[in-house]
Amino acid sequence: MKNPFAKRRAPLLSELGIRAIDERLAATATLDERIRKMSSELERRAVESEDAELLMTVPGIGYFSALAILAEIGDVSRFSDAEKL
């Protein structure tokens, strides 16, 4: 069975008048909005970072992965050479 809480089914579910479903739909809508805002903020930060932009030229690395890599590495100058990195 497909997800009964998919966005396109929300109007049908809300017509049922079941409080638990209405609460779930409201929570899902709130979380969706928060995720959208956070994704936009992360994408903005990645575009503003030269290092992230460079990482995003590697096939398969998007803004989220680029920022995660940079967060994990930290200050690249702490490595004496590429092999140490």
N, C-alpha and C positions, 0 to 999 in steps of 0.2 A: 504494500500500500504506500502510496506517495504521502508526503507530509501534509496532514490535514490543516496545519497552521501556516501553510504557504500564504504569501501576501494576497494572492488572487482569490483565496478562499475566505479571507478574513470577513468580508461583508456577510457571507452566508453563515459563518459561525456566530457572528455578533447578533444575527437575527434570532438565534436560538434562545437568547435571554438567559443563558446559564452563567452565573456569576464567576465560577472558576475559569471558564473559557474567556470571559470578558477580561478578567484580571491577567490571564496569560497573554492575550492579545495586546493589552496595554503595556505589559512588561516587555514584550517582544518589540513593540514599536519604539519604546524608550531606548532599549538596547541597540536597535538598528540605527537610531539617530546618533547615539553616542559613538558607535563604531564608525559611522560615516564621518563624523567630525574628527575623530582621532585619526582616521586614515588620511583625511585631507591635511591635517596638521603634520603628520609624518611625511607625506609626499612633499609638502612645502619645505620642510626642513631638509629633506634629501636633495631637492633641487637647488637649495641655497648652499649646499656643501660641495666644494670642489672634489673632495675625496669620494663622497657618495656618488657624484656624477661620474667620476672615473670608474668606480666599481660597477655602475649600471651599464657600462659599455660591454661588460662580459655577458655573453648570452646566458639567460636564465636568472640573472640577478636583477631584481627590481628594487624599488625604493625601500621596501621593508627589509629585504635581505641585506642591502647595502648598509643601512643604518645598524642592523644587528651585528654585522661584521665589524663595523667601526666601533661599536660599543664594546665588543669583545676584545678588540686589539688595543683600544685606548690610544695612548700617545705612541705613535709608530717610531719616534726617535729613541725610544727606550731599547730598541733592538739594534744590535751592532751591524747586522747585515740581513739580507733577504732570507738567508737560510735560517737564521735565528728566529725570524718572524714566523 
